[in-house]
Amino acid sequence: MKTNPDFLRINFISKNRVLIERIRFYEKRDNYLNFLYSDEPVEENLTDMYVIPVENLSLLASSKARPETWLPVIAYGSSQLLRKAFLLGCADY
């Protein structure tokens, strides 16, 4: 995995267009964060980390986009699924 010291590439996975627009607001305020929005995880060479809804974590666990190197994953969603997220290997919630 090659990282760019000038910015952090984040694959933000969501089908919620309102949430994406809210995140874009913060993205514009910080040049260090570079978001790539998608409905499903992108291949590892396109991102430095994943941010994904907890209910979609299985997409990463079984995805060809995430083979051996295991980039950091931050899950988001209901606090009731917090335990599940960490058991599946999330770095943060």
Secondary structure per residue as TSV (DSSP state, phi and psi in degrees):
chain	resnum	aa	ss	phi	psi
A	1	M	-	360.0	124.7
A	2	K	-	-98.7	130.3
A	3	T	-	-113.1	149.8
A	4	N	-	-99.4	120.2
A	5	P	T	-66.9	-12.9
A	6	D	T	-82.6	-23.0
A	7	F	-	-159.7	161.8
A	8	L	E	-107.7	121.9
A	9	R	E	-88.3	119.0
A	10	I	E	-118.5	122.2
A	11	N	E	-87.9	103.7
A	12	F	E	-93.3	112.5
A	13	I	E	-100.1	118.0
A	14	S	-	-167.8	147.9
A	15	K	S	-103.8	-0.7
A	16	N	-	-86.0	100.1
A	17	R	H	-66.2	-30.3
A	18	V	H	-67.5	-44.1
A	19	L	H	-61.8	-42.6
A	20	I	H	-60.0	-42.9
A	21	E	H	-64.2	-35.2
A	22	R	H	-66.3	-41.0
A	23	I	H	-67.0	-37.7
A	24	R	H	-58.4	-34.9
A	25	F	H	-58.1	-46.1
A	26	Y	H	-72.2	-33.0
A	27	E	H	-61.2	-39.4
A	28	K	H	-66.1	-24.0
A	29	R	H	-85.9	-12.8
A	30	D	-	-134.7	108.6
A	31	N	T	-71.6	-12.7
A	32	Y	T	-75.6	-25.8
A	33	L	E	-97.5	128.2
A	34	N	E	-124.2	104.8
A	35	F	E	-91.1	139.1
A	36	L	E	-117.0	111.8
A	37	Y	E	-90.6	136.5
A	38	S	E	-155.8	162.1
A	39	D	S	-82.2	-23.9
A	40	E	S	-135.9	161.8
A	41	P	-	-60.1	141.0
A	42	V	-	-90.6	169.1
A	43	E	-	-67.0	151.2
A	44	E	G	-56.1	-34.8
A	45	N	G	-69.6	-6.3
A	46	L	G	-101.5	-3.9
A	47	T	-	-146.4	161.6
A	48	D	S	-104.8	-18.2
A	49	M	E	-164.2	163.9
A	50	Y	E	-116.1	141.9
A	51	V	E	-123.7	120.3
A	52	I	E	-141.6	146.1
A	53	P	E	-62.4	137.9
A	54	V	G	-57.1	-34.2
A	55	E	G	-71.0	-10.9
A	56	N	G	-107.4	11.4
A	57	L	H	-57.6	-29.1
A	58	S	H	-63.1	-23.7
A	59	L	H	-60.4	-38.3
A	60	L	H	-79.7	-39.3
A	61	A	H	-61.7	-31.3
A	62	S	T	-114.4	14.7
A	63	S	-	-89.9	141.6
A	64	K	T	-69.3	-19.7
A	65	A	T	-68.5	-15.6
A	66	R	S	-130.2	76.5
A	67	P	-	-75.8	-100.2
A	68	E	S	-98.8	-25.2
A	69	T	S	-79.4	-20.7
A	70	W	-	52.1	76.4
A	71	L	-	-65.2	157.4
A	72	P	-	-60.8	145.5
A	73	V	E	-128.5	131.2
A	74	I	E	-115.4	123.4
A	75	A	E	-97.6	155.3
A	76	Y	E	-139.1	155.0
A	77	G	S	143.9	-156.2
A	78	S	-	-61.7	136.9
A	79	S	G	-65.6	-18.9
A	80	Q	G	-65.4	-20.5
A	81	L	G	-102.4	10.4
A	82	L	H	-57.3	-47.9
A	83	R	H	-59.0	-45.6
A	84	K	H	-58.2	-42.4
A	85	A	H	-60.5	-46.8
A	86	F	H	-70.4	-33.9
A	87	L	H	-65.4	-28.1
A	88	L	T	-87.3	3.4
A	89	G	T	100.3	15.3
A	90	C	-	-66.2	145.0
A	91	A	S	-82.3	-26.7
A	92	D	B	-160.1	169.0
A	93	Y	-	-141.0	360.0
